[in-house]
Amino acid sequence: MSYQAKGLQAWFFQRVTGVFMAFYMVYVLWFSLSTELFTYQIWLAWFSHPLMNMATALFFIQLVVHTWVGMRDIVLDYMPGDILRFITLTCISLFLMALSIGMLRILFSLSFNIL
Amino acid sequence: MRFTIYRFNPETDTVPYMKEYELANIEPGTMLLDALLRIKNEQDGTLSFRHSCGEGVCGSDGMNVNGTNCLACVTLVDSLKAPIVVRPLPGMPVVRDLVIDMTQFYSQYRAVKPWLIVKDPIPEIEFKQTPEQRDKLDGLYECILCGCCSTACPSFWWNPDKFLGPAALLQSWRFLSDSRDQAGDERLEALEGPYKLFRCHSIMNCVEVCPKQLNPTKAIGNIKKLMLKKMI
């Protein structure tokens, strides 16, 4: 049974995405807490900024990669049998794809300020 | 002192069971192996376990004692909480009582080709190493293949046929870091994939139980770092 991003790549992606997401979340938390009167307009302007928009898109792409590697690890460790593993991994990948499409659609809408 | 020992004879028992033994007059400094030998000699000759050198060199008497893997010959009875519960090393097929079938463990060990691979003509007299090159093998070559580490590793329990386990991977790093070996790329290539190396999640059970105080987790980390270096 073949899995995408086999050993080294998966291990490497897991760490790189983890570091990026940690920085992103600290920044989001810092901005949210340090801004007085954090209104919808401020939030919209902040997330509509091209840099923030791109960083958020990257965050969600990396979240999907990070989740995929983590879930794959859990499945390979705990689930016995190739068939059960294949079915579970297919379901997880479909769910993650749907999640990514939804998130990118929201971000794409935000970048044009049409929400 | 009370002992609760795992018993299973496939010729007469359908399921394993725990049997209790009481041992009196245990002298200070008695090792667990000595206590087990006393039980075998004085109370129950059918009790089976492996042992040989009796001083932590041969690695024959690995067993699970009070939930932790150890070598019976270097474990002081005084250091154990009574009742002392003795089981075979976990996750391996039991041949009889505390004797396990190590076939899987040895086949994973063989899979890392634990010998020097040299492509150049072999020197007539000897391979030469600087003291620094030789120092890199310290903490690696001392492994006695007792199996305490691999059988304490959940990843090895879950995928014993695919994950090589800490003992084999420690030996893999021992040859990868040997200046005389010339098959580094092939060795790394053979470890690629989601199972053989990357099932290790660095929980360090192997480090905790190693009776020789070796560090397979660090060796596995070094292999990953070397792979990453080669990739970049």
Chai-1 contact restraints between the chains, C-beta under 6 A:
chainA,res_idxA,chainB,res_idxB,connection_type,confidence,min_distance_angstrom,max_distance_angstrom,comment,restraint_id
A,Y3,B,P194,contact,1.0,0.0,6.0,A-B,restraint_1
A,K6,B,G193,contact,1.0,0.0,6.0,A-B,restraint_2
A,K6,B,P194,contact,1.0,0.0,6.0,A-B,restraint_3
A,G7,B,E192,contact,1.0,0.0,6.0,A-B,restraint_4
A,G7,B,G193,contact,1.0,0.0,6.0,A-B,restraint_5
A,G7,B,P194,contact,1.0,0.0,6.0,A-B,restraint_6
A,G7,B,F198,contact,1.0,0.0,6.0,A-B,restraint_7
A,L8,B,M227,contact,1.0,0.0,6.0,A-B,restraint_8
A,W11,B,F198,contact,1.0,0.0,6.0,A-B,restraint_9
A,D77,B,W158,contact,1.0,0.0,6.0,A-B,restraint_10
